[in-house]
Amino acid sequence: MNIAFFLLPKSEVITTTLHATLRQTLERMEYHRYTAVPILSDDGHFVGTVTEGDLLWFLKNTEGVGFENAHRHVLSEVPLRVRNKPVHIHADMEDLIDLAKVQNFVPIVDDSDKFIGIVRRSEIIEYCAKHMNFRSSSAVIEM
């Protein structure tokens, strides 16, 4: 099995750019009900991840910035606290699993280090759950 098996392609991933305004980013995250989204450069490289917390703390701690003027500030002004590391599409599954243990999603890049999609931790867990031999739900758990 390889990483491509779990890949959610870029075309299906909600992303943003450093040029997006705080308002655009907040609205996109709210609409899709995401707590974090990948940030891409203009040439398609993975730059980082912005979280709800990053936006909230920036709004709270930055003088003169609030919801009423969030359309005047861009994402590049926001310090990012989460450092989701990307994995190369041809990396070992162990590399993916190591990152998925501590990241909700793992950005995937191609041979040119361009962003090509993500692997969600939940997809890995779901796959493992389907392929494990579980005892019947009616079995009694012994203590």
Secondary structure, 3 states (H helix, E strand, C coil): CCHHHHCEEHHHCCCEECCCEHHHHHHHHHHHCCCEEEEECCCCEEEEEEEHHHHHHHHHHCCCCCHHHHHHCEHHHCCCCCCCCCEECCCCHHHHHHHHCCCCEEEEECCCCEEEEEEEHHHHHHHHHHHCCCCCCCCCCCC
